[in-house]
Every structure is written in C-alpha cells, then in structure tokens.
Amino acid sequence: MTTLSTAPDRVSGGDVLVRVDVPADTALNEVRVFRNGTDVTGVVMPDAAHHALIGLVTGLTDGPNVLTAVTRGAKRSLNARVEIRNFPIYGPIFSGPHQVPWICETDTSGLGPSSDAHCTVAVRYDWFYRSTANTFKPLISLTPPFPADLAQTTTIDGRTVNYIVRVESGTIDQSIYRIAIIDDPTAPISNPWSAGGKKPGPGWNGKLSFPFGGGCGPAYRSGRNVVTSALSHDPLSLGFAVAFGTRNTLGNGCDDVVSAETLMMIKERFIEQYGIPKFTIGSGGSGGSIQQHLIAHNYPGLLDALTPGISYPDVASILPDVVDCKILDNYFDHIANPADWPGSRRAKVDGYAVNPATGHTVCQNGWGGFADGLMNPSTRFDAVVPVKVRYDPVNNPIGIRADFFDGLVNVFGIDKKTGFARQAYDNVGIQYGLKALNAGDISKTEFLDLNEKIGGLDVDGNPVSSRTEGNLEAIEIAYRTGRVVTSGQNLTLPIIDTRNYTDDIADIHTRIRTFMFLARLNKANGTTANEVNWLAARTGSALPNLARMALLAHNEWLEKILADTSDDSYAVKVIRNKPATLKDTCWEGDGTKHEEPFTLQGPSVCNGLFPIYATVRIAAGGPLEGDILKCRLSPIDFKSYAVDITPAEKSRLRSIFPQGVCDYSKRGVKQRPLAGTWLDFSQDDDHEDRD
C-alpha cells in the first residue's frame, strides 16, 4: 500500500490518495481496505492495467492513522498496512510553530473573511476565458452558447481546445492558494478518483507549472493575491496547470521552509482533486529563484526542474554582502566626506556598477535600504500588521521583530543573551576595498580609514563603531540546515537560469549572482552541465520571451529524461538528455542571438555586451562562491598588498585587525556539509531528519 498524494507522515486535510498493489493471484474484488478499522473499500477503484486499487481515503483524524488492505475471507494472501500521520489543512507539518499574531488577508483577496485564526475559507471556483483579443475575461455563463470572442489554444501535445480556465481558490497552510487549469464548464473536473467522478479533459497536458514570487518580508500575515493572478497565459495556453500560494512569495514571508511546506501541501491538494502531474516545473525571479534553489536543495522531489530568473543562490549567503552595503553607505555618507566618495569611487570599494543616470552604485541604489530591512526589526512590516504588536526598543521591546533571522526563528533558534533569534551576520576581519587598494584605485589612507571606522551593526540593525561578530550557532545552523546552498547532490535536476541584464541601471539583480551559483554547482558536482543560462537585454524591440522558451525547453528535456530507462544515475540522465539546442545564450535588444559558453572572465561577446561586476565581499578578496558567512582569520601578511606598507601603517593595521584578517584559502568558520534533507523544524532546535 502506497500513498500517492504525499508521504505517509506528511498528510494534510484528512484525506490521502492511496494505491494498493494486489498480488497477481488475487482478484481485485477480493480486497478490502480499512481506515482505522473502518471498512472504506467503497472509495477505491480498480486499476486493472497495474492490477491495483486506487482511491482517495477521507476521514483521517489529526495525528496517527492506520490504513490496511486485506483479502476477503479466510485466504490472507494480502495483508498490507501503512501508518499515516495527518495534519490540519492549515499546517504546520515540518516548518515549526506558526507565527503569532497572524493576519489573514482572505477578504482583500476576494475570498471573504476567514472563519478562524488560520485563515480558513470555503473553496471557491471562478471561470475565465481567453478572448480573441488576447485578454482573459470572466466567463459569465457556464453553458453554451459561449462568448463569440472565445479563443482556442493548442496544447503542447497538439490538442486544440476552448481556452476556458477554471481557477480554484482556498487556503492551505495559512496561505491563499490558486489552482488554474483549462476545463470544460459543462462537465467540470470533480472527484477524479471516484467511480462517478470527472477527470481533467484534453486541456490539461498532465503537467504542473509552479511559479514563485520575489521579495523578502517578515510575514506575520497570509499575504494577498487576486484570482486573476493565476491566469498565466504561457503555461495555460500550452496545457499546463498552474498552482501557487501566497507563502510561495518571499515578500509575504522570507521563510523558504514554509514555502516548501506550502508547495508540498498544494501539490497534495492538486493530486487529490485533479491528478498526478507527470512533472512539476518551478519558475520565478529574484526571491522566486531563491525558493527554487533552496527547495530543490533541501526538499528534493517537490520540483522536477527549475527556472530561476534574475537569480540569487539563497538569502543567508548573500545577506552579508548586502548588509555590508548599509555600513558602507553609513561610512561614505556620515563618517567620511561624501564629496570624496562619488559613485564612481564607491564602486571601486563595493564592486558594483554605477548607474550613469544617477551616479549611484547598487549599494546606494537598492541594497542599502534592503539591507536595513534584513537586519532592522522594526521596518518592512506590511501595513496590515498592527503597529501595537511591532517591536520597538523603547515602547515595545517584546514586540514581534521584522528582521530576516527572527522571521526564521524556527530554524535559527533563540540567542539566550538577547532573547531574539540568533543572527549569523559577521564582518570581523573583512578588508573592505582590498582589491581597490591593490589596484591603486584608493589610497592607503582611505583604505585604513575605511576599515578603521566602518564598524558593524547591533542586534537592532543600527550602525555601531565595532565590527559585528555572528553567533557561531547561527552560522553552523545556516550550513547544517541548508539555508546556504552548498550541496550539489540535490541540484542535479534541469535548471534554466534566465536573466534580463540590469547591472547598467544599478539594479540589485546583478549578473554575478548567476556565476556564484554556477561556482557552487561546479564545486559540489564537478560540472555545471545540468544548467543552461540565458541572458537578454533589459529593453529592446525584439526581446525573447524567455519564460515561454524555458517552459518549452524544460518540457522537452524532462520528457527525454523520463524516456531514458537506463540504470544510470539521475544526474547522468539529466546531462545526457539535455536537448542539443539548449545552450548558454545572450540576446541583444534587437533580437540578435549569441550562443557561447558563459564565462566569468576572458574574451566573450556576451561579456562585452553585458559586463559582469562584483560584490562587496568579492571586492574585499572573498571567493566567487560567496558561501563563507564568517571567515577564518590569519595574521596580516604585509607582502600580500600591492603597495608598500610603512611601519606606522603596519601598526595601524594591526590595531584595526587585532585578531587578523580574512584568510579565504581556508573553509569558513563552522562551514560544514548539509545535515540531510527533509529536515523537520517542529522539533525545537533539533532539526530532525524524518527521512
């Protein structure tokens, strides 16, 4: 007996799809199925092709349940048993305790007020059609005649159908979910696993597209969306179903564990109410790319392919150089003379490009403010979160905190010294502007003054004169639990990284981040052949539709992998079955296409068109991978500088760095391999691996 909709210890909502494989010498009608001792044989249907029974078993109680299958009468050739652990539809399952207070936004999402604190609402269905004017419109009547401007679409498997879409809406895991699928309103999908039910029709190609949203917010809210946000033309027109939840947008809560849990629970709902998808393709940019990377890394099997856009590897490892922007800006604007540090000179220190229109670098243009939100516990709350419950160091020191680490307190745990979540940010030993000094772009005096006065941040994200020491337990937890993407074993699946170039406007989504992820892939797997990289201009007259192209490419790639019946490893199959047409490519704004391997350095057409810059920590001598949260320190090697250091300057450097400077030839402090996958954060600080 096997559970098909989810793992047996991660069932939600009181129901589960099961299959009973029956021995060849036993007739299907001789088998009885029981739920906690109650006969539920009537809910299973024969699957003659596989000599099995399959059905949706309902009525599970919260907690342990037992399903059994036995043959009728005295003959006991079958005696199957599966232990089920059922959780409420509002969760949590493995993400740990939900945040409190919790603001439900079902009403502003068109679903009416919730009936309880878990955002529970009745499931509803809305119908839309694609018009011949290429817009979605509400379908008012569910019976013919349909509107005269109803368009048709041809799915990826060549079936032409009326382009009518049903959107299911409800709440799962305290998240507002949407499921969109092409359907027939005269005979809609209903109870597909029962004898009298209706399975999806030819408008569904049997596959699922799951988009993720960006941002990085503190949560304490469900997040909000609207029913039309599910009407994604590219996947729907090809026959894909589309599903997602509000907690799959990091801006609604920067917790990738909750996102993984929400994905799992929505997929369970989809399988039970529609069917088992042949494969699930992730997509989404910025914070959406982060979720894809982290979910594949830590909760493998939920996604079969990734389409990260304007990507980052994760949050925890980019946070250090992002937060560095805040203290750099504080130095340049308030400690040094700002006139001495125009954007063109700041760029030599922070590593980023300068926006020619504003004269600002990425640190000034975007990261400085974003960094404040990552570390400041009082900012970035959505307006729906009452001010009276928010942290204030004077007026409400026990209020809820909005910084990144407190948002992931189930992962990082509590620092007993502060009473707040453990924080991993560390800048001890960082030689800011090291490469600029060695290149002659800043003077020794400037280098010394910068590193002497840059300081760090206190527990509330305020600039202080001393460097910040990260909590060693937090740093170790970040690696051990997979908050830093480091292991390649779960990242061997197909990946198509897409990006529109924005370095030239000093946007935070810089091209170097793709190379950071590639460096980690290569470090872990010895190859990056399972990733294809596409880059296009930001503006132009003939920009390619990278999202649609990637969906089509993934479909071909995954079909080839599924057809490969060899005994080779999955990683080998992925690389072997990559379509020959899939190559690293960049496009100019007029559509001119250049196929060439993406490289960080060396002559390259794409690099000439779309230059690659650095980050604060790379400019300080750090590695491309960007996976060191706290560097190991070594005594200052004065021969390592490209400039002569006087005795007085040596003395000053020793005073600035009394413990030594970063030695990036060594592993980071507490840097260690991933402890395992499918970690369970409902166990206080144990992070139990239930697999």
C-alpha positions in Angstrom: 0.0 0.0 0.0 1.5 3.3 -1.1 0.4 7.0 -0.6 0.4 8.9 -3.9 -0.5 12.4 -2.9 2.2 12.9 -0.3 4.5 11.0 2.0 2.6 9.0 4.6 4.0 11.0 7.5 3.1 14.4 5.8 -0.6 14.0 5.0 -2.8 17.0 5.5 -6.5 17.9 5.4 -7.8 14.5 6.5 -7.5 12.7 3.1 -4.9 10.9 1.1 -4.7 9.2 -2.2 -3.5 5.6 -1.9 -2.7 2.7 -4.2 -2.9 -1.0 -3.2 -0.8 -3.3 -5.3 -2.6 -6.6 -5.4 -0.8 -9.9 -5.9 -1.3 -11.5 -9.3 -3.1 -14.5 -7.8 -5.7 -12.3 -6.0 -8.7 -10.8 -7.7 -9.2 -7.1 -7.1 -12.7 -7.6 -5.8 -11.3 -9.8 -3.1 -9.5 -6.9 -1.4 -10.9 -4.9 1.5 -9.5 -1.6 2.6 -9.8 -0.3 6.2 -9.2 3.1 7.8 -8.5 2.8 11.5 -10.6 -0.4 11.5 -13.5 1.0 9.4 -14.2 -0.5 6.1 -13.6 2.1 3.3 -13.4 -0.3 0.4 -16.0 1.6 -1.4 -13.7 4.6 -2.1 -11.1 2.6 -4.1 -11.4 1.9 -7.8 -9.8 -0.9 -9.8 -6.7 0.0 -11.8 -6.7 -3.1 -14.0 -3.6 -2.1 -16.0 -1.5 -2.3 -12.9 -3.6 -4.9 -11.0 -4.1 -2.4 -8.2 -6.7 -0.4 -6.4 -6.5 3.3 -6.1 -8.7 5.8 -4.3 -9.0 8.9 -2.1 -9.4 7.9 1.6 -11.1 10.6 3.6 -12.0 10.9 7.3 -8.5 10.8 8.7 -8.1 12.2 12.2 -5.3 14.6 13.1 -2.3 12.6 14.3 -1.7 8.9 13.7 -3.9 6.8 11.5 -3.6 3.3 10.1 -4.7 2.1 6.6 -4.8 -1.6 5.9 -5.7 -3.8 3.0 -6.6 -7.5 3.3 -8.2 -10.1 1.2 -11.8 -11.2 2.0 -12.5 -14.5 3.7 -10.0 -16.9 5.2 -7.4 -16.5 2.5 -4.9 -13.9 3.5 -2.6 -13.6 0.5 -2.6 -9.8 1.1 -2.0 -8.0 4.3 -0.8 -4.5 3.6 -0.5 -1.7 6.1 0.6 1.9 6.0 0.8 4.3 9.0 -0.4 7.8 8.3 0.3 11.0 10.1 -2.4 13.6 9.3 -2.0 17.3 9.9 -4.7 20.1 9.8 -5.0 21.7 6.4 -3.7 24.9 7.9 -0.5 23.2 9.0 2.2 23.3 10.1 3.8 20.0 9.2 7.6 20.4 9.3 8.2 24.2 9.3 7.7 24.6 13.0 5.2 26.7 15.0 3.3 29.3 13.0 4.0 33.0 13.7 1.7 34.8 16.2 -0.1 37.1 15.7 -1.3 36.1 12.2 -3.2 38.5 9.9 -5.5 36.8 7.4 -5.9 38.7 4.1 -8.6 36.5 2.6 -11.1 39.3 2.4 -8.8 41.6 0.4 -8.0 38.6 -1.8 -11.7 38.2 -2.8 -12.4 35.2 -0.6 -14.3 36.9 2.1 -13.4 37.0 5.8 -11.8 33.9 7.3 -13.8 31.8 9.7 -10.9 31.3 12.2 -7.4 32.4 13.1 -5.9 30.0 10.5 -7.5 31.9 7.5 -10.0 29.2 6.7 -12.4 30.0 3.9 -14.7 27.9 1.7 -13.1 26.7 -1.5 -14.5 28.5 -4.5 -14.2 28.3 -8.3 -14.1 31.1 -10.8 -14.2 30.7 -14.6 -12.5 32.8 -17.2 -11.9 32.6 -20.9 -9.3 33.9 -23.2 -10.6 36.2 -25.8 -9.6 36.6 -29.4 -8.2 40.0 -28.3 -5.6 38.1 -26.2 -7.1 39.0 -22.8 -8.8 37.0 -20.1 -12.4 37.8 -19.3 -14.8 36.4 -16.7 -17.0 33.6 -18.1 -20.5 34.7 -17.0 -22.4 31.7 -18.3 -21.1 28.1 -17.8 -23.4 26.7 -20.5 -23.4 27.3 -24.3 -23.5 29.4 -26.2 -20.1 30.7 -25.1 -18.9 34.2 -26.0 -18.3 34.9 -29.6 -14.8 36.1 -28.9 -13.8 32.8 -27.2 -10.3 31.8 -28.3 -9.0 28.3 -28.7 -5.5 27.1 -27.8 -3.4 24.2 -28.9 -1.6 22.4 -26.0 1.9 21.3 -26.0 0.8 17.8 -27.0 -1.2 19.1 -30.0 -4.8 19.1 -28.8 -6.9 22.1 -29.7 -9.5 23.1 -27.1 -11.6 26.0 -26.0 -9.4 28.3 -23.9 -11.6 28.3 -20.8 -9.9 28.3 -17.4 -11.2 27.3 -14.0 -9.5 28.8 -11.0 -9.8 27.1 -7.6 -9.1 29.3 -4.6 -8.9 28.5 -0.9 -6.4 28.4 2.0 -3.7 25.9 2.8 -1.0 26.2 5.4 -2.5 29.7 6.3 -1.7 30.6 2.7 -4.1 31.7 0.0 -3.7 29.3 -2.9 -4.9 29.3 -6.5 -5.0 26.4 -9.0 -5.8 27.2 -12.6 -6.5 24.6 -15.3 -8.2 24.5 -18.7 -11.5 22.9 -18.1 -15.0 22.3 -19.6 -17.6 24.2 -17.6 -20.4 21.9 -19.0 -18.6 18.9 -17.4 -16.1 20.3 -14.9 -13.4 18.3 -13.1 -14.8 16.7 -10.0 -13.8 13.8 -7.7 -11.4 12.3 -10.3 -10.5 9.3 -8.1 -14.1 8.1 -7.7 -16.1 5.9 -10.0 -18.6 8.6 -10.8 -16.0 11.4 -11.0 -14.8 13.5 -13.8 -11.0 13.6 -14.7 -9.3 16.5 -16.4 -10.0 16.7 -20.1 -7.7 17.3 -23.1 -7.0 20.9 -22.0 -4.6 19.6 -19.3 -1.3 18.2 -20.6 -0.7 16.3 -17.4 2.0 18.7 -16.1 2.2 21.4 -13.5 3.8 24.9 -13.5 4.5 26.3 -10.1 5.6 30.0 -10.0 7.3 31.6 -7.0 7.3 35.3 -6.1 10.0 37.6 -5.1 10.9 39.9 -2.2 11.9 39.1 1.3 9.4 40.2 4.0 8.9 39.5 7.7 5.4 37.9 7.3 3.0 37.7 10.3 0.4 37.7 7.5 -1.0 35.3 5.0 -0.2 37.7 2.1 -2.7 38.6 -0.5 -3.4 37.9 -4.2 -6.3 38.1 -6.6 -8.0 35.3 -8.6 -6.7 36.7 -11.9 -3.1 36.3 -10.7 -3.5 32.6 -11.6 -4.2 33.4 -15.2 -0.7 32.9 -16.5 -1.0 32.7 -20.3 2.2 31.0 -21.3 1.8 27.8 -19.3 -2.0 27.7 -19.5 -2.0 28.1 -23.3 0.3 25.1 -23.5 -1.9 23.0 -21.3 -0.1 23.2 -18.1 -2.0 23.6 -14.8 -0.8 26.5 -12.7 -0.7 26.4 -8.9 0.8 28.6 -6.1 0.2 30.1 -2.7 0.8 33.5 -1.1 3.5 32.0 1.1 5.4 31.0 -2.1 6.2 34.7 -2.4 9.1 35.6 -0.2 7.8 39.2 0.1 4.9 37.7 2.1 7.4 36.0 4.4 11.1 35.3 3.8 10.9 31.7 5.1 11.8 29.1 2.4 10.8 26.2 4.7 7.3 27.5 4.9 7.4 27.9 1.1 8.5 24.3 0.7 5.7 23.1 3.0 3.1 25.2 1.2 4.3 23.8 -2.1 4.0 20.2 -0.8 0.5 20.8 0.6 -0.8 22.5 -2.5 0.6 19.6 -4.6 -1.1 17.2 -2.3 -4.4 19.1 -2.9 -3.8 19.1 -6.7 -3.1 15.4 -6.9 -6.2 14.6 -4.9 -8.5 16.9 -6.8 -7.0 16.8 -10.4 -4.4 14.1 -10.9 -0.8 13.2 -10.5 1.4 15.6 -12.6 3.9 14.0 -14.8 6.3 16.6 -13.6 6.3 19.9 -11.8 8.3 22.9 -13.2 9.3 25.7 -10.9 9.7 29.3 -12.1 10.1 32.8 -10.7 12.6 35.6 -10.4 14.6 37.1 -7.6 13.1 35.7 -4.3 11.3 33.2 -6.6 14.7 31.9 -7.7 15.9 31.6 -4.2 12.9 29.4 -3.2 13.5 27.1 -6.2 17.2 26.7 -5.3 16.5 26.1 -1.6 13.6 23.8 -2.1 15.5 21.6 -4.6 18.4 21.6 -2.2 16.6 20.8 1.0 13.2 19.2 0.0 14.1 17.2 -3.2 11.3 15.7 -5.2 8.9 18.6 -4.9 10.2 20.2 -8.1 11.4 18.4 -11.2 13.0 21.4 -13.0 14.0 24.9 -12.1 13.6 28.2 -14.0 15.3 30.8 -11.7 15.1 34.3 -13.1 17.3 37.3 -12.1 18.6 34.8 -9.7 20.4 34.6 -6.3 21.7 31.3 -4.8 19.8 31.9 -1.4 19.3 34.5 1.2 21.6 33.6 4.0 24.8 33.8 2.0 24.0 36.9 0.0 22.9 38.7 3.2 26.5 39.5 4.4 27.5 41.5 1.3 24.0 43.1 1.1 24.2 44.2 4.7 27.7 45.4 4.1 26.2 48.0 1.8 24.4 49.6 4.8 27.6 50.1 6.8 29.5 51.2 3.7 26.8 53.8 2.9 26.9 54.9 6.5 30.6 55.4 6.3 30.6 57.2 3.0 27.6 59.4 3.9 28.1 60.1 7.6 31.7 59.4 8.6 33.8 60.3 5.6 33.4 63.3 3.4 30.7 62.3 0.9 32.3 64.6 -1.7 35.3 62.4 -1.6 33.3 59.3 -2.4 31.1 59.8 -5.6 29.5 56.7 -7.0 32.4 56.2 -9.4 34.8 55.8 -6.4 32.4 53.9 -4.2 32.1 51.3 -7.0 35.8 50.5 -6.6 35.1 49.5 -3.0 31.6 47.9 -3.2 32.4 46.1 -6.6 29.1 47.1 -8.3 28.3 49.1 -11.4 27.3 52.7 -11.4 24.0 53.9 -12.8 25.1 56.7 -15.3 21.8 58.5 -14.8 22.1 58.8 -11.1 25.7 58.3 -10.4 24.8 55.8 -7.7 26.1 52.2 -7.3 23.9 49.2 -6.5 24.7 49.7 -2.8 23.3 53.2 -2.9 20.6 52.4 -5.4 19.0 49.4 -3.7 20.9 47.3 -1.4 21.4 49.9 1.3 17.7 50.2 2.0 17.1 46.5 1.5 19.9 45.7 4.0 18.1 47.8 6.6 15.0 45.6 6.2 17.1 42.4 6.5 18.6 43.4 9.9 16.3 46.1 11.3 13.5 44.5 13.4 11.2 47.5 13.1 10.9 48.1 9.4 9.4 46.3 6.4 6.2 45.3 8.1 3.3 45.3 5.8 0.6 47.9 6.8 -1.8 45.2 7.8 0.4 44.2 10.8 -0.8 46.4 13.7 1.8 48.9 15.0 0.9 48.0 18.5 2.3 44.5 18.1 5.6 45.5 16.4 8.9 45.6 18.2 10.2 49.0 19.5 13.3 49.0 21.6 11.8 51.5 24.0 8.0 51.3 23.8 7.5 47.6 23.0 10.7 45.6 23.5 8.8 42.3 23.5 7.0 43.0 20.2 7.4 40.9 17.1 10.5 41.5 15.1 10.8 42.0 11.3 14.4 41.1 10.6 15.4 38.1 8.5 16.7 36.0 11.4 13.7 36.5 13.6 11.5 35.6 10.7 13.3 32.2 10.6 13.5 31.7 14.4 12.2 28.1 14.0 15.4 27.5 12.1 18.0 29.6 13.9 16.6 29.4 17.4 16.8 31.9 20.3 20.0 33.6 21.4 19.8 33.4 25.2 21.9 36.5 25.5 19.5 38.7 23.6 16.2 36.8 23.7 15.9 37.3 20.0 16.8 34.9 17.1 20.4 34.0 16.6 22.0 36.2 13.9 24.7 35.0 11.6 25.9 38.3 10.1 29.7 38.7 10.7 32.2 41.2 9.3 35.2 40.5 11.5 38.4 40.5 9.5 36.9 41.8 6.3 39.3 44.1 4.5 36.9 46.4 2.7 38.2 47.8 -0.5 41.2 45.4 -0.6 41.1 44.9 -4.4 40.7 48.7 -4.9 43.8 49.3 -2.8 45.9 46.8 -4.7 44.7 48.2 -8.0 45.6 51.7 -7.0 42.0 52.9 -7.1 42.0 54.1 -3.5 44.9 55.3 -1.3 46.4 53.6 1.7 45.0 56.4 3.9 41.5 55.8 2.5 41.8 52.1 3.0 42.9 52.4 6.6 40.3 55.0 7.5 37.5 52.9 5.9 38.4 49.7 7.7 39.1 51.5 11.0 35.7 53.3 11.1 33.3 51.2 9.1 32.1 49.3 12.2 29.1 47.0 12.1 25.6 46.6 13.3 24.0 46.0 16.7 21.2 43.5 17.4 18.6 46.0 16.1 20.5 46.7 12.9 21.8 50.1 14.0 25.4 51.1 12.9 27.9 50.8 15.7 31.7 51.5 15.8 32.8 47.9 16.4 32.7 45.1 13.9 29.8 42.5 14.2 30.5 39.0 15.4 28.0 36.5 14.2 26.5 33.9 16.5 28.5 30.8 15.9 25.5 28.5 16.4 23.5 30.5 13.9 26.4 30.2 11.4 26.6 26.5 11.9 22.8 26.1 11.6 22.8 28.0 8.3 25.1 25.4 6.8 23.8 22.4 8.5 20.1 23.0 7.7 20.8 24.1 4.1 20.0 27.8 4.4 23.2 28.2 2.4 23.1 26.3 -0.9 26.2 24.3 -0.9 25.4 20.6 -1.7 25.1 19.6 -5.3 23.6 16.2 -4.8 20.1 17.6 -4.9 20.8 20.2 -7.6 21.4 17.8 -10.5 18.0 18.4 -11.9 17.4 20.5 -15.1 18.0 24.2 -14.5 17.5 27.1 -17.0 18.6 30.4 -15.5 17.1 33.4 -17.2 18.0 37.0 -16.7 17.4 40.4 -18.3 20.5 42.5 -17.8 20.1 45.3 -15.2 23.6 46.0 -14.0 23.7 49.0 -16.2 20.9 50.7 -14.1 22.5 49.6 -10.8 19.6 47.3 -10.0 20.2 44.8 -7.3 19.7 41.8 -9.6 23.3 41.7 -10.8 24.7 39.1 -13.2 27.4 38.0 -10.9 24.8 36.1 -8.9 24.4 33.5 -11.7 28.1 32.9 -11.6 28.1 32.5 -7.8 25.5 29.7 -8.1 27.4 28.1 -11.0 30.6 28.1 -9.0 28.9 26.3 -6.2 27.4 23.7 -8.6 30.9 23.1 -10.0 32.4 22.9 -6.6 29.9 20.3 -5.4 29.4 18.3 -8.6 32.4 18.9 -10.7 30.1 20.1 -13.6 27.5 22.7 -14.4 26.2 20.8 -17.4 22.7 20.5 -15.9 22.3 24.3 -16.0 21.7 26.4 -19.1 22.0 30.2 -18.9 20.0 32.7 -20.9 20.6 36.4 -20.8 18.8 39.2 -22.6 18.9 42.9 -22.8 16.7 44.8 -20.5 15.0 46.8 -23.2 14.7 46.4 -27.0 12.5 45.9 -30.0 12.7 42.2 -30.2 13.3 40.7 -26.8 12.8 36.9 -26.5 10.1 35.5 -24.2 12.5 33.7 -22.0 9.8 32.3 -19.7 7.9 30.6 -22.5 11.0 29.4 -24.2 12.2 27.8 -20.9 8.9 26.1 -20.3 9.0 24.5 -23.8 12.7 23.5 -23.3 12.1 22.0 -19.9 9.2 20.0 -21.3 11.4 18.5 -24.0 14.2 17.9 -21.5 12.1 16.2 -18.9 10.3 14.0 -21.5 13.7 12.8 -22.7 14.8 12.0 -19.2 11.6 10.1 -18.4 12.0 8.1 -21.6 15.6 7.1 -20.5 15.2 3.6 -19.0 18.9 3.0 -18.4 20.3 2.2 -15.0 22.5 5.3 -15.0 22.1 7.8 -12.2 19.6 10.6 -12.5 22.4 13.2 -12.7 23.9 11.3 -15.7 20.5 11.1 -17.4 19.9 14.8 -16.9 23.1 15.8 -18.7 22.8 13.1 -21.4 19.2 14.1 -22.3 19.7 17.8 -22.4 18.4 18.9 -25.8 21.3 19.8 -28.2 19.6 23.1 -28.9 19.9 24.2 -25.3 23.0 26.3 -25.0 24.2 29.3 -23.0 22.9 32.3 -25.0 22.6 36.0 -24.8 20.3 38.3 -26.9 20.7 41.9 -27.8 17.7 44.2 -27.7 17.1 43.8 -31.4 16.9 40.1 -31.1 20.5 39.3 -32.3 21.4 36.0 -30.7 24.8 34.9 -29.5 25.4 31.3 -28.4 28.6 30.8 -26.4 29.5 29.2 -23.0 29.1 31.7 -20.2 32.4 32.5 -18.6 33.3 34.9 -15.8 36.5 36.2 -17.4 38.1 36.2 -20.8 37.0 37.4 -24.3 33.3 36.9 -24.8 30.7 38.6 -27.0 28.1 38.3 -24.2 30.5 39.7 -21.6 31.3 42.6 -23.9 27.6 43.4 -24.3 26.7 42.7 -20.6 29.7 43.3 -18.3 30.0 41.4 -15.1 30.7 43.2 -11.9 31.4 42.1 -8.3 30.0 42.3 -4.8 31.3 44.0 -1.6 32.9 40.8 -0.4 34.4 39.8 -3.7 35.9 43.3 -3.8 37.3 42.6 -0.3 39.1 39.5 -1.6 36.3 36.9 -1.0 35.6 33.9 -3.2 33.2 33.9 -6.1 31.1 31.2 -4.4 30.1 33.7 -1.7 29.5 30.8 0.7 31.6 31.9 3.6 29.5 33.5 6.3 32.4 34.0 8.7 36.0 33.9 7.5 38.9 32.2 9.3 41.5 34.7 10.4 45.2 34.7 9.8 47.9 37.2 10.8 48.3 40.1 8.5 50.7 39.2 5.6 52.0 42.6 4.6 53.6 41.1 1.5 50.1 40.4 0.2 49.5 44.1 -0.5 50.4 45.5 -3.9 51.5 48.7 -2.1 54.3 49.4 0.3 53.1 49.5 3.9 55.1 51.7 6.3 55.9 50.7 9.9 53.3 53.2 11.1 50.7 51.8 8.7 51.6 48.3 9.8 50.9 49.2 13.4 47.6 50.8 12.5 46.6 47.7 10.5 47.3 45.5 13.5 45.2 47.8 15.6 42.3 47.7 13.1 42.5 43.9 12.8 43.8 42.7 16.2 42.6 39.1 15.5 43.9 39.0 12.0 42.3 39.3 8.6 40.2 37.0 6.5 42.1 34.1 5.0 39.9 32.8 2.2 42.2 29.9 1.4 40.5 28.2 4.4 37.0 27.0 4.9 34.7 29.4 6.7 34.2 29.2 10.4 31.6 26.5 11.2 31.2 25.8 7.5 30.1 22.2 7.1 28.0 20.0 4.8 24.3 19.8 4.8 23.0 17.6 7.6 20.3 16.0 5.5 17.1 16.7 3.5 13.5 17.0 4.6 14.5 18.4 8.0 11.7 18.9 10.5 11.7 22.2 12.3 8.8 21.3 14.6 11.5 19.7 16.8 12.8 22.6 18.9 16.5 23.2 17.8 16.8 19.5 16.9 16.1 19.9 13.2 15.2 16.2 13.0 15.6 14.4 9.7 12.4 12.4 9.4 13.7 10.6 6.3 
